[in-house]
């Protein structure tokens, strides 16, 4: 029995090794550190594109949210002088689960920043509306900072609805972040 298991293990190893020897794709020859650096760079580029696009979308009062959850209501909505489009695409939702820093996730995170800035600047109803749309569209989206534990969108919504101090750091950080985004990437 042991000899049979040993033979099977050896054969499996030989098949795996042989299969890899024929695969000469350059990406497979890169070091893990280089691959991680590439993934981080791609995520950063996606974030910068989201900064540029959202500042322009906000200036044109035409926003979008990328939905990765089916309960989200896709469509176009008018709210506080803005057209807000919620876009759902099944393939995007599926591929986004395994990608590092995909554009739609970066865009939605920056949309959360915009929503918080709206709330903090007195547009409370509109800011809350956007956060609720985001919670429906991207339920796993969250906020954190080096000095504050992770907050889910549901916790943020509860804090915004109560208008208590539980989201004060979130609002302050995101309002400052939005001002920096506008200054650096705005139209």
N, C-alpha and C positions, 0 to 999 in steps of 0.2 A: 504494500500500500504506500509506504513512504517513497519507494522508488518511482511509483506511478506519479505521485504528487510532485516529486522532484523533476521528473521528466516534463510534466505539464508546466511547471513553473519556469524551467529552462526554455521550453519551446515558446512560451508567452513572452519571455524576456527577449528572446531572439527575434520574434515577430515584431515586437515594439521597436527594438533597435534597428532592425532592417527597414521598417517603415519610415523611421526618422532619417535614415541615411540618405534616402532618395529625395527628401524634402529640402531643397536648397533655397527656399525663400529667404531673402536677406533679413527680414524681420526676426526670424528665428535665431539668427546669429548675434543679435544685439544683447547686451547685458541687461539684466533686470533693472538696474539703476537707470540706464539710458531709456528703457521703455517707460518707466515711471515718470522720468523727466519729460518725455514726449507727451504722455497723458496729461500731466499737470500743465504743460504749455498749451495744449489744445483746450483744456478747460478754461485757462486764463484768456485765451483768444476768444472763446465763446462768451465769456463774461464781458469782455471789452466790447464785443459786437452788441451784446444786450444793452450795455450802457448807452451806446450810440443810438440804437434803435428806439429804446424807450424814451429817451429825451426828445427825440424827434416825434415819436408817436404822441407823447404828452402835449407837445407844442401844437400838434395838429388836432388834438382832442379826439384821437382815434387809437384806442388801446386794444391789445389782444392778450389773452391768457391761453396757454396751451394746456389742455386737459389730458391727463393720463388715467383718469378714473371714469368709468362708465356712468356713475350717478350724476356727473356734471351735466349741466344743461348747456348743450352747444347752441350757438346762435349769436345773433347781434342784438344788443340791448342799448337803450339810451338812458343815461343816468347823469344828472348834474351837468349837462352840456357836453358830455363825452359819449362817443360811440364805443362800446366795449364788445369785442367779439371773443367768444369762447370757442376755441377750435379743438375738436377731438379727432384724432387719427389713430386707428388701432395699431398700425405698424409702428408709428412713433412711440406709442405707449409701451409696446412690447420691447422694442429695441432700447428704449431709454432705461430700462431696468438693469441692463448689463453694461451700460457705457459709463465712462468716467467724465463727469462734468458736461453732459449734453447741453446743447444750446437752449432747448425748451426749459430745462430746469434752471439754468442761469437766468433766463429771461423772467421766469416766474418769481425767482428770488428777488430780482431787481424790481419787479412789479410790487412785491411785498414792501420793499423800501419806499416806493412811490406812494403806496396806499397809506403807510404809516406817516409819511410826510404830509399827506393830505389831511389825515386825522389830526396830527399835531398842529397844523396851521389853521385849524378851525373848520375844515371841511369834514367834520366827524361822520356824518351820515354816508358821504361818498367813500371815505377811507374804510369804514366798517363794511360797506357794500363790497368793495374790492377784496377785502380780506376774506369775506364769506365766499365769494366766487372762487378765490384761490383755494380755500379749504375744500370746496367741492371738487375742484379740478385737479388739485395736487395734494391729496390728504396727508402725505408724508413730509411735506415741506415744513420746516421748522426754523426757529431763530435762536441764536446763541451769541454770546460774546465772551471774551476772556474773563470778565468779572461777573457773569450771570449764567446760571444753568440754562440748559436747553428749554425752550418754550415751544410747545406745539401750536399750530394755528388755532386749535380749539381753546387753548389757554389764553391765547392773545385775544380771540373774539370775546371770551368771557370777561377779560380785563377791560377791553374797550367798551363793552356794553355796560359794565359797572362804572366805568370812568373813574376807577380808583387808582391807587399808586402802584398796583401790581405790574403795570406795563410801562411805567414811567421811564425806566432805563431803555427799554425797547424803542419807545417813541423818540427819546432824545438821540439815541445812537442812529436811528434810521433817518431822522430829520437831518442830522449833520451829514450823514452819508449821502443823502439825496442832494444836499447843497454842493457837496464835493463832486458828485457825478455831473450835475448840471454845469458846474464851473469847468470841469475838465473835458466833458464829452458832449455837452449840449450844443444845440444849433446856434 
